Amino acid sequence: MSGNPMERLQQGQKVALVASLLIFSLAVGKYLIGFMADSRILIADAVHSSVDLVAILASWLGLWLASAEKSKKFPYGLYRAETFVTLVIGVLISLAGLDNLYEGYQKLFLTPVLKSFPVLPIVITVISLAVAYFIAKKEKETGKEINSRALLANASESFLDIGTALVVLAGLLLTHARILYVEGAVVMLIALLIFRIGLENVWTSLLILMDANLDPQMQQEIENKIINLKGVRGVKGVKIRQVGPFKMVDCVLTTSPSLTVFKAHELADQVEELVMKTYDGIESVFVHIEPSKQKGRSVIIPVGDINDLDSRVYGHFGRAPYFIILKLDNNGLEIEDFYYNEFFKEKDRIHVGIKVINAVIKHNLDIVFTPRIGEIAFYMLKDHFVDIYRAEEGSTVREIIEKFRNDQIEPITAPHPAEESEIGRKNQSMQSGKIEINGSALASVKI
């Protein structure tokens, strides 16, 4: 079955239309045969089928309205039309239940009249039973597939029609045998079940129209999935709105305050894709991103010595001998760890910053303070949604944090020039050596 919303609605319309034609034919047949055979039971069943017909036509109308294209006047579509029609169906089913209840009560006191064996009423009732089973099964399958509450409501009623058909069949035979009370009692029992289903559909439709949360389990699952996405620092809320056969999801999440518009849009797309692929029946996902105001943030600073908060900031992130890792919140500052840079003495110091980041990123970093940082390391941190701020070389950690609290530190928006990096210096050396060699070669030529 296609996931396209319009195709789903069209499938529901076809099922509802076929069911309408079948039930209309049965209702007419029951009424004509009941009238000719003078069978009050069959005439009453014909009236009940007519109520079913109205309900199914109403669901078809609701699905048809819901499949209408969005417009300026109805930018969200007419999905709620299906919910409103389901409400009407619930009312009709409840009324049908009350009608059958009253009819069953009356049948308790009727004295059966001896008549010829009701062949035609029994035949049409057996056909009705088979058709009711076919319609109920098809409506239930399609209703679940396209998440149509109107079709599911009709499927419940159609399954009860099977029981009603059995009761009618038993009633015809028992009436012919002139047995009292049995028919009326069973009709009243089924009438109570019909009435209950009608009330359930009315109540559910009202909850949907009032935007009640009908799926708290899905809500919690979506929150758990979103919070595990890289870059999401918190989920402030997920709301699920049922609109006809579909759901609309609204979620508010928090991320880095310095995140660019492009990265924020990219994160929103990831959330939308995750929800749409994980769950069926989602018509749209609205993502609102806010800057994080979390109380505790993980901070890392490159330092040249280990002296608690008086440690001095080192001039370059990747080549620092040590890193201090802090927990910063509104109430205070706590040293979590000192990290020894095991890579800074390596002979090949190219990309040492990458190795450092891979080693410390497990601390779920939020902020980096550094005087300078290489290009690849810079973008690696940005890809992990880490904020990078410029720290003055030689300042103490305590001074840097104090300036940050007072908004006196600017963010680093680009890495330092490549010629200042280890790669840049090696390239310059190679170019310099090449020039000297060329110079020697030229000199030898002159000689």
C-alpha positions in Angstrom: 0.0 0.0 0.0 1.4 3.4 -1.0 2.3 5.8 1.7 0.9 8.7 -0.3 -1.9 10.3 1.8 -4.1 11.0 -1.2 -3.8 7.4 -2.5 -4.7 6.1 1.0 -7.8 8.3 1.1 -8.9 7.2 -2.4 -8.5 3.6 -1.4 -10.8 4.2 1.6 -13.3 6.0 -0.6 -13.5 2.9 -2.9 -14.1 0.5 0.0 -16.8 2.8 1.4 -18.5 3.2 -1.9 -18.6 -0.6 -2.6 -19.9 -1.2 0.9 -22.6 1.4 0.3 -23.8 -0.2 -2.9 -23.9 -3.7 -1.3 -25.8 -2.6 1.8 -28.2 -0.5 -0.3 -29.1 -3.6 -2.3 -29.5 -5.7 0.8 -31.7 -3.1 2.5 -34.0 -2.9 -0.5 -34.1 -6.7 -0.8 -34.9 -7.2 2.9 -37.6 -4.6 2.9 -39.4 -6.1 -0.2 -39.1 -9.7 1.0 -40.1 -8.7 4.5 -43.1 -6.8 3.2 -44.2 -9.7 0.9 -43.7 -12.3 3.6 -45.2 -10.1 6.3 -42.0 -10.5 8.4 -41.6 -7.8 11.0 -38.2 -9.1 11.9 -36.9 -8.7 8.3 -38.5 -5.2 7.9 -36.8 -4.1 11.2 -33.5 -5.5 9.9 -34.0 -3.6 6.6 -34.4 -0.4 8.7 -31.2 -1.3 10.6 -29.4 -1.8 7.2 -30.6 1.6 6.1 -28.9 3.2 9.2 -25.7 1.3 8.3 -26.0 2.7 4.7 -26.2 6.3 6.0 -23.2 5.7 8.3 -21.1 4.3 5.4 -22.1 7.0 3.0 -21.1 9.5 5.7 -17.7 7.9 6.0 -17.3 8.0 2.2 -18.2 11.7 2.3 -15.7 12.3 5.1 -12.9 10.6 3.2 -13.8 12.5 0.0 -13.6 15.8 1.8 -10.4 14.8 3.5 -8.8 14.1 0.1 -9.5 17.6 -1.2 -6.4 19.6 -2.1 -5.2 22.2 0.4 -6.1 25.8 -0.4 -5.6 29.3 0.9 -8.7 29.0 3.0 -7.9 25.5 4.2 -4.1 25.4 4.3 -4.1 22.3 6.5 -6.5 20.4 4.3 -9.9 19.0 5.2 -8.7 16.0 7.2 -10.9 16.9 10.2 -13.9 16.4 8.0 -13.3 12.7 8.4 -13.3 13.0 12.2 -16.4 15.1 12.1 -18.2 12.5 10.0 -17.0 9.8 12.4 -18.7 11.7 15.2 -21.9 11.7 13.1 -21.5 7.9 12.5 -21.1 7.4 16.2 -24.3 9.2 16.9 -26.2 7.2 14.2 -24.8 3.9 15.6 -25.9 4.9 19.1 -29.4 5.8 17.8 -29.6 2.5 16.0 -28.6 0.7 19.2 -31.4 2.5 21.1 -33.9 1.7 18.3 -32.9 -2.0 18.4 -33.1 -2.0 22.2 -36.7 -0.7 22.1 -37.6 -3.1 19.3 -36.1 -6.1 21.2 -38.1 -5.0 24.3 -41.3 -5.1 22.2 -40.5 -8.5 20.8 -40.4 -9.9 24.3 -44.1 -9.7 24.5 -45.2 -10.6 20.9 -47.0 -13.9 20.4 -45.7 -15.5 17.2 -48.3 -16.3 14.6 -48.1 -19.7 12.8 -47.1 -19.1 9.2 -45.5 -21.0 6.3 -41.8 -21.7 6.5 -40.0 -18.4 5.7 -37.8 -19.6 2.8 -37.1 -16.2 1.2 -36.5 -14.3 4.4 -34.0 -17.0 5.5 -32.2 -16.9 2.1 -31.8 -13.1 2.2 -30.7 -13.3 5.8 -28.0 -15.8 4.9 -26.8 -13.6 2.0 -26.8 -10.6 4.4 -24.6 -12.6 6.8 -22.1 -13.4 4.1 -22.1 -9.8 2.8 -21.7 -8.4 6.3 -18.6 -10.6 6.9 -17.0 -9.5 3.6 -17.7 -5.8 4.2 -16.5 -6.0 7.9 -13.3 -7.7 6.9 -12.5 -5.3 4.0 -13.4 -2.2 6.1 -11.2 -3.3 9.0 -8.2 -4.1 6.8 -8.4 -0.9 4.8 -9.2 1.2 7.9 -6.1 0.0 9.7 -4.0 0.4 6.5 -5.0 4.0 6.0 -5.7 4.8 9.7 -9.3 5.8 9.0 -11.4 5.9 12.1 -14.6 6.2 10.0 -13.9 2.9 8.3 -12.9 1.2 11.5 -16.1 2.5 13.1 -18.1 1.0 10.3 -16.1 -2.2 10.5 -17.1 -2.6 14.1 -20.8 -2.1 13.2 -20.5 -4.5 10.2 -19.1 -7.3 12.5 -22.1 -6.7 14.8 -24.3 -7.0 11.7 -23.0 -10.6 11.5 -24.4 -11.2 14.9 -27.6 -9.3 14.0 -28.0 -11.5 10.9 -27.6 -14.6 13.1 -30.2 -13.3 15.5 -32.6 -12.5 12.7 -32.0 -16.0 11.3 -32.7 -17.5 14.7 -35.6 -15.2 15.2 -37.2 -16.3 11.9 -36.8 -20.0 12.9 -37.9 -19.4 16.5 -40.9 -17.4 15.4 -41.9 -20.1 13.0 -41.6 -22.5 15.9 -43.6 -20.1 18.1 -41.0 -19.9 20.9 -41.3 -16.8 23.1 -38.8 -14.3 24.6 -35.6 -15.7 23.0 -35.5 -13.4 20.0 -36.3 -10.2 21.9 -33.6 -10.9 24.6 -30.8 -11.6 22.0 -31.8 -8.5 20.0 -31.6 -6.4 23.1 -28.1 -7.7 24.0 -26.8 -6.9 20.5 -28.5 -3.5 20.7 -26.6 -2.7 23.9 -23.3 -3.6 22.1 -24.2 -1.4 19.2 -25.0 1.5 21.5 -21.6 1.1 23.3 -19.7 1.2 20.1 -21.5 4.3 19.0 -20.7 6.1 22.2 -17.0 5.1 22.0 -16.8 6.6 18.5 -18.6 9.8 19.6 -16.2 10.1 22.6 -13.0 9.4 20.5 -14.1 11.9 17.8 -14.7 14.6 20.4 -11.2 14.0 21.9 -9.6 14.3 18.4 -11.5 17.5 17.6 -10.3 18.9 20.9 -6.7 17.9 20.1 -6.4 15.5 23.0 -3.2 13.3 23.2 -4.4 9.9 22.1 -1.0 8.3 21.8 1.3 9.0 24.8 3.4 6.0 24.0 4.3 7.3 20.5 5.0 10.7 22.0 7.5 9.3 24.5 9.1 7.1 21.8 9.6 10.1 19.5 11.1 12.2 22.3 13.6 9.3 23.1 14.6 9.0 19.4 15.1 12.8 18.9 17.2 13.3 22.1 19.7 10.7 20.7 20.4 12.7 17.6 23.7 14.4 17.4 23.3 18.1 18.0 20.1 17.9 20.0 20.7 19.1 23.6 17.2 18.8 24.8 13.6 18.1 23.8 11.1 20.6 25.3 8.1 18.8 24.1 6.5 16.6 21.4 2.8 17.0 20.5 0.8 14.6 18.3 -2.4 15.9 16.7 -4.8 13.4 15.1 -6.3 14.9 11.9 -8.7 12.6 10.2 -6.8 9.4 9.2 -3.4 11.1 9.7 -1.2 12.5 12.5 0.7 15.8 12.7 3.7 15.9 14.9 5.0 19.2 16.6 8.3 19.1 18.4 10.4 21.7 20.1 14.1 21.0 20.6 17.1 22.9 21.9 20.6 23.0 20.4 23.8 25.1 20.4 23.0 28.8 20.6 25.7 29.6 18.0 24.4 27.1 15.5 24.1 28.5 12.0 20.8 28.7 10.2 22.0 26.1 7.7 23.0 23.6 10.4 19.7 24.3 12.3 17.7 23.6 9.1 19.8 20.4 8.5 19.0 19.2 12.1 15.3 19.9 11.6 15.4 17.8 8.4 17.0 15.0 10.3 14.3 15.0 12.9 11.5 15.1 10.2 13.1 12.2 8.3 13.5 10.1 11.4 9.8 10.5 12.5 8.4 10.1 9.0 10.4 6.9 8.3 9.8 5.3 11.7 6.0 5.8 11.9 3.2 5.2 9.4 0.3 7.7 9.0 2.4 10.8 9.7 1.2 13.6 7.4 3.7 16.2 8.5 6.4 17.0 11.2 6.9 20.6 12.4 10.2 21.2 14.1 10.9 24.3 16.2 14.5 24.9 17.3 15.5 27.0 20.2 18.9 27.9 21.7 19.9 25.8 24.6 19.8 27.3 28.0 20.9 24.2 29.8 22.3 24.7 33.3 25.3 22.4 33.1 27.8 22.6 30.1 30.9 20.6 29.5 33.9 22.9 28.7 37.4 22.0 27.5 40.4 24.4 27.4 44.0 23.6 26.2 46.5 24.5 28.9 50.3 24.4 29.3 50.4 23.3 32.9 48.3 21.6 35.6 47.5 24.2 38.3 43.7 23.9 38.8 41.8 27.0 37.7 45.1 29.0 37.5 46.4 26.8 34.7 47.5 28.9 31.7 45.8 28.7 28.3 48.0 27.3 25.6 48.4 29.0 22.2 47.0 26.2 20.0 44.3 23.6 20.6 45.8 20.5 19.1 49.4 21.0 20.2 48.6 21.8 23.9 50.3 19.4 26.4 47.2 19.2 28.6 43.5 19.9 28.5 41.3 20.9 31.4 37.7 19.7 31.3 35.2 21.7 33.4 31.5 21.5 34.3 30.1 25.0 34.0 26.7 26.0 35.3 24.9 29.1 36.7 25.9 28.4 40.2 29.5 27.5 39.9 32.4 25.8 38.2 33.8 22.3 38.8 36.9 20.6 37.4 36.0 17.2 36.0 39.4 16.1 34.7 42.8 17.0 33.3 43.6 15.2 30.1 47.2 14.6 29.0 47.7 15.1 25.3 49.5 11.9 24.3 49.8 13.0 20.7 51.6 16.4 21.1 55.1 14.9 21.2 54.6 12.8 18.0 57.1 13.5 15.2 54.3 13.7 12.7 52.2 16.4 14.3 49.9 16.9 11.3 46.3 16.5 12.2 47.1 16.1 15.9 44.0 18.2 16.7 41.8 15.5 15.0 43.3 12.8 17.2 42.7 14.9 20.3 39.1 15.6 19.4 38.4 11.9 18.7 39.8 11.2 22.2 37.9 13.9 24.2 34.6 14.1 22.3 33.2 11.3 24.5 32.9 13.9 27.2 29.9 15.4 25.3 31.6 18.7 24.9 29.5 21.9 24.6 32.2 24.6 24.6 35.9 24.9 23.6 38.0 27.9 24.6 41.3 28.2 22.6 43.4 31.0 21.0 43.7 29.1 17.7 42.4 26.0 16.1 43.1 24.2 12.8 40.7 23.9 10.0 39.8 20.2 10.2 39.6 20.3 14.0 37.4 23.4 13.8 34.9 21.7 11.4 34.9 18.4 13.4 33.9 20.3 16.5 31.2 22.2 14.6 29.9 18.9 13.2 29.5 17.8 16.8 27.6 21.1 17.5 30.4 22.3 19.9 30.6 26.1 20.4 34.2 27.5 20.0 35.3 30.7 21.7 38.5 32.7 21.5 40.7 32.6 24.6 43.7 34.8 25.2 47.0 32.9 25.3 48.6 32.9 28.7 45.4 33.8 30.5 44.3 31.6 33.4 41.3 29.3 33.2 39.7 31.3 36.0 40.0 34.6 34.0 38.6 33.0 30.8 35.5 31.7 32.6 35.0 35.0 34.3 35.1 36.9 31.0 32.8 34.3 29.4 30.2 34.9 32.2 30.4 38.6 31.5 30.0 38.2 27.7 33.5 39.5 27.1 34.7 36.6 24.9 33.9 36.4 21.2 33.2 33.2 19.3 35.6 31.8 16.7 33.7 31.7 13.4 36.6 30.4 11.3 39.8 28.4 11.8 43.1 30.2 11.7 44.9 30.4 8.3 46.4 27.2 7.0 49.8 28.8 6.6 50.0 29.0 10.4 49.3 25.3 10.8 51.8 22.4 10.9 50.8 21.5 7.4 51.3 25.1 6.3 54.7 25.3 7.8 55.8 22.0 6.2 54.5 23.1 2.8 56.4 26.4 3.2 59.5 24.5 4.0 59.1 22.2 1.1 58.6 25.2 -1.2 61.6 27.0 0.2 63.8 23.9 -0.3 62.6 23.6 -3.8 63.5 27.2 -4.6 67.0 26.7 -3.2 67.5 23.6 -5.3 66.3 25.4 -8.4 68.6 28.3 -7.5 71.6 26.0 -7.3 70.7 24.4 -10.6 70.5 27.8 -12.3 73.8 28.8 -10.8 75.5 25.7 -12.1 74.2 26.5 -15.5 75.7 29.9 -15.4 79.0 28.6 -14.5 
